[in-house]
Amino acid sequence: MTRRSKCIAALTTAAISSWAFATDPPPVDAGTQWQFAVGPYLWLPTVSGTLRFTVPGGGADASSGPYNYLQNLRFALMLQGEARKGEWSILADAIYLNFGRHEAAVNATNGVLGTRETQHDVQTSFAGTLIQLGGSRTLVWREWGYLDAVAGMRYLGVKGTLDVGIGATVGSGPGASTNFHVAQMQNLFNGFAGVRGRATITRDGAWYIPFYLDVGTGTSKFTWQALTGVAYATRRVDFGLLYRYLAFYGSGDQLVQTLRFSGPSINVTFKF
């Protein structure tokens, strides 16, 4: 190889190396200081599913929802936070929702509730506390964004009530009642694992697409969650318009047979 060819090869190699360094940032520095983020958010999910109540003489599967926020919501509180140091993060998310009574339908063919033909004015109410704790480790960090592996525990405490008006044809002996009320609670503990991250839209990284997906099991037969949307980042605050889906699937005589939360979320995250 001539001296000219060697020079051209050397310059080409240097140019390629410089371009790769400029567009392929190194992984997160494990020695960086702790960084924190916290933010209240407003999630407006449609809540629906099936709750299995235990009643004298049998059981009853009652539809729960879909609940109307304007008519049924009594109280809601939502807060999330993150602490990050280099490749590692600690995550937390807390939600409390309380919905008032909602018209429902009950599938019961025996027991004190009688048949569906003898039931009228069926209502359910729902209150739930969701707490998620987990950790993540960065797997990929590039100019386009990053990808984390996530694992943790998800707790859901559920309280459901069932109120049924019973027709006069059901039981005519002493003590027969035309109304029936039952309230039950269940605590669900599920481990989960998944991925999360972001993909930048603009060159400066201000606009990006966050994404999240996990699956889990434990008290529930199966649970899964997904989230995506669009967000805008400033130096101290991120703003996001997202869509979130969370589902639980039970088995046997558990109170929660199916429970689904799905809807838009408005997030404001403060970073410090």
N, C-alpha and C positions, 0 to 999 in steps of 0.2 A: 504494500500500500504506500502510495506517495505521501510526502509531507502534507500536500494540499488536501488529499483525501482524509488524512488523519485529523487535520484541523477541522474540516467540515463535519466529520463524525463526532468529534469532541464537542463542537458547538451545538450540534443537533441534540446530543445526549443531555447537555446542560440545559438547553431550552425545554426539552421534555420534562426534565426533573423539576425545573422552576415552575412550569405550568401545573404539574401534579401537586406540588406543595401549595400553590396558591389556591387551587380548587378542591383540595382534599385535606381539610384541616385535621390535625392529629386528634386522637381521642381526648375525652375530658381529662383534665389534669387532676389526678387523684389527690394531689396535695393542696388544692384550692380550699378556701375557707367555706364555712357553712353558708348556704344561701337559703332564704325562707320565702314562702309564698302563702298567702291566706286570702280567702275571698268568700263572701256570701254570694249566693246565686239563687235564681228563680227558675225552678223546673216545674213545668206545667204538664204533668203526664196524665194521660187517660189511664185510670186504674180499673182493671176488670179481672175476672176470674171466677173460680168456684170455691166456696168454703163448705166443708162438711161438718155439720153440727150433730152432736149426739143428743137425741131426745128420747123420752121414755117410750119403750116399745119398738125402737128402731132408729134410723138415721135420716138425715135430710141434707141433700146437696143444694145449696142456695147460690144463685148467681150473685156476684158482688160487682156492681158497676155495670157499664162505665159511669163513673161519677162526674157530675158537672161542677166545675170549679166555682162558678158564680153562685150556684144554688146550694151545693152540698159542703163545700170546704169551710171548716170552722177555724182551723189554725194550721200554719205551715212554718217550718224553720229549716234552713239549709245552710251548711257551712262546710268548706273543704280547706285543706292545707297540705303543704309539702315542705320538707326539710331536705336539702340536697348538699352532698359533699363529694365532689368529683363524680365518679361513676355511680355512686350509691345514693338512693333516695328513700325517705320514709314518707308514706302517704296516709292521709286520713280523710274520711268523708262522713258526715252525719246529716240525717234527714229525719224530720218528724212531720207526719201528715195525719190529720184528723178530719174525717168526712162524716157528716150527719147522715140521717136516714135517707135511703134511696129505694125506690120501687124495685122489686126483684121478683124472681120466680123460684119456686122450690119444687124439686123432684122428690117426692116422698110417697110411697105406696103403702106404708103401714105405719103403725105407731100412733101417737097422740095427734099427729098432724093430719091423719086421714089421707085422702087422695087429693090430687090437684084440683079435682072438680069441686071439692068441698072447701077449698081455701080461697080467701079473698083478703085484700089489703096486706100483701106480703111486702115487708121492708127489711133491708139490711143496713148496718152501719159498719164503718171500718176505721181503725186507727193503727198506725204502724210507725215503729222506730227502726231506722236503718243505720247501722254503724259499720264502716269498712276500714280496716287497718291493714296495711301491707308495706312491702318494700319492693324496690326495683333496682336493677343494674343495667347500665348502658351496654348494649351489644354492638351497636353501629353508630358512629358519629361522623357525618359527612356534610358537605356544603348544602345538600338538599334537605337535611334535617337529621333526625336521630331515631333509633329504635331501642326500646327498653324491654327487658323481660320483667314480668310482674308476678308476685305471689303474695297471698295474704289470707285473711279471714273476714267473712261477711256475716254479720248478725242482723236478723230481722225479728223484731218482736211484734206480734200481731194480736189485736183484739177485735173480734167480730161479734155483732149482735144480730139476732134474728127475731122479728116480730111478725106473727101470723094471726090474722083473724080467721076463725074456724066457723064454718057454716053450721046451722042448727041441726043438720042431719047427723053430725058427728057426736055420738055420746049424749044420751038424754038422761042418764042417771044422776044421783045426788053428787054435787060437786063438779059437774060438767062445766067447762069454761068455754067461752066463745073467743078467748084471746090466749095466745101463748107467746112467752118471751124466753129467750135463752141467750146467754153471753158466754163466750169461750175465748181462751188465750192460748197462744203457742209461741215458743221461742225457737228460732231456726239458727243453727250454727253451721256454716258451710265454708270449707276451704276453697280457694280458687287460684288459678294460674292463667297467665295470658301475656299479651304484649300491649304496649302503648308507644306513642311517639308523635312526631309531627313531620309534615312535608311542607317546605316553604314554597310560596307562590311567586313572590317578588324577589329580585336580586338582593335587595337589602335585608330580606328576611322578616320585614315588618308584617306582611300578610302571610298566613300559613294555615294549613289544614291539620288540626289535631285528630288523632284517632286512638281508639281503645277497644280491646276485645278480651274477654276472659270467659272461662267455663269453670264450673265447680260442682262439688257434691258434699254431702254430709248428712245433716238432718233431712234436707230435701233430697229427693231422688236425683234431681238435676237442676242447676241454675246457670244462667249465662247473662252477660251484659255486653252491650256494644254502644259506642259513642263516636260521632264525627260531626263535622261542621266547618265553620270558617272563623278565624280569629285574627285580631290585629294587636301587635305588641308595641308598646312604648318602653322607655327605659325603666319605668317604675310600675306600670299598670298594663295588664292585658285585658282586652275585651273580646268576648266570644259569643257567637250565636250557634248553638249546637243542637243536635238531636240525639236523645238518649233512650235506650231500650233496656229494660231489666226484667227478667222472668224467673219464677220459681215453680217447680213441678214437684208435688208431693206424692205420697202413696199410702195405701192402707186407710186407716181411719184418722189420718192427720187432718187438722183443721184446714190447712192450706193445701188444697188439691192442685189448683193452678192460680197463679197471681202474676199479672203482667202490668208493668209501668212503661208507658211510651209517650214521648212528647218532646216539644222544644224546650231548650234551656238557655237562659241569658246569664252569662257568667262575667264577673268582674274580679280580677285577681291582682292583689297588691304584692309587689316583690320588694324585698329588702334584705 
